[in-house]
Amino acid sequence: MKPWPTVRWGEVLRHRKEFIVIDDLTSYKRPRVQLHVPGIVPPECEGCVVSPEFPVFEVDEDRVVHEVLDTCFRTPSVWPELAGESSGTNVRRRRLNPQDFLDYEMPLPSRGTQMTLREVRAEVDALKRLQAETAAELAALLPALLDRAFKGEL
């Protein structure tokens, strides 16, 4: 199998430099984040308030589907590489310059492979939701069974 070509994140992401004006500062709390890991914000959060501590980027979906980027972002081997590019006086104050972030390279699968990944990711997410629902039902079942057992109803 031939390796995928690489692409700089700056070729598939655009840095949004505008920030949202915060009207009610009483409801705003500065986030305390130990590890700055990139992630994909779901569509329902579009227009939400974000701190300037967290740079915002837009995905060029014509080049890469967001599930491919999200998978890359969630890959633990990527985190130390990005952390090595961070600057700051200590771990808690480290910041990754948006341009350094955009210079990071990742393998870019073909569009067909990206679409397959999207489908597999949707199936895995559905299975995770089902597993979470099942786990909750099973957790509730044991106390109910024990209650009936101690009452002599079994």
Secondary structure, DSSP 8 states (H G I E B T S, - for coil): -----EEEHHHHEEEE------S-GGG------SS-------GGGTT----TTS-EEEE-TTT--HHHHHHHHT-TTHHHHHHHT-BSSSGGG-B--HHHHHH-EEE---HHHHHHHHHHHHHHHHHHHHHHHHHHHHHHHHHHHHHHHHTT--
